[in-house]
Amino acid sequence: MDGEPDPTTVEARLRERLAELDAEIGELTKPPDDAGSISFGKRVGEGTSQAIDRFAEVGVAQELQPIKERVERALEKLEDGTYGKCDNCGKEIAAGRLEAAPESALCIDCA
């Protein structure tokens, strides 16, 4: 990536990523279709397996939330004209870093 990143391209990439994250988080956190039929017993059965799967899905959704927040922050920075500047030290974020991770709000030194 040479020079300044194209704001229109960056915004499109970030909005696409935000939509993907929203869809993935929504899918992972939606209530199970057959929650009423889950039963638990002394042995590990289907209900217990479903509960464990559910905990795993919610855990993944929680891990995606900070990524979503970084994407939203990058979009805010585009809007206010500070995209490409580190939130911590104010220096320019390397173009290669922004190319690889357009949601970056910190330079490599501050990250």
BELPE-V844766 format. One record per pair of residues at least 24 apart in sequence whose ideal C-beta (glycine too) atoms are under 7 Angstrom apart, sorted by the first residue. I is the first residue (numbers start at 1). J is the second residue. If there is no record, write none. Layout:
# BELPE-V844766
i:I j:J
i:I j:J
This chain:
# BELPE-V844766
i:1 j:95
i:1 j:96
i:1 j:99
i:5 j:84
i:5 j:95
i:5 j:98
i:7 j:78
i:7 j:83
i:10 j:78
i:10 j:83
i:10 j:102
i:11 j:75
i:11 j:78
i:13 j:102
i:14 j:71
i:14 j:74
i:14 j:75
i:14 j:102
i:14 j:103
i:17 j:71
i:18 j:68
i:18 j:71
i:18 j:72
i:21 j:64
i:21 j:67
i:21 j:68
i:21 j:71
i:24 j:64
i:25 j:61
i:25 j:64
i:25 j:68
i:28 j:57
i:28 j:58
i:28 j:60
i:28 j:61
i:29 j:58
i:29 j:61
i:70 j:103
i:70 j:105
i:71 j:103
i:73 j:105
i:74 j:102
i:74 j:103
i:74 j:105
i:77 j:105
i:86 j:110
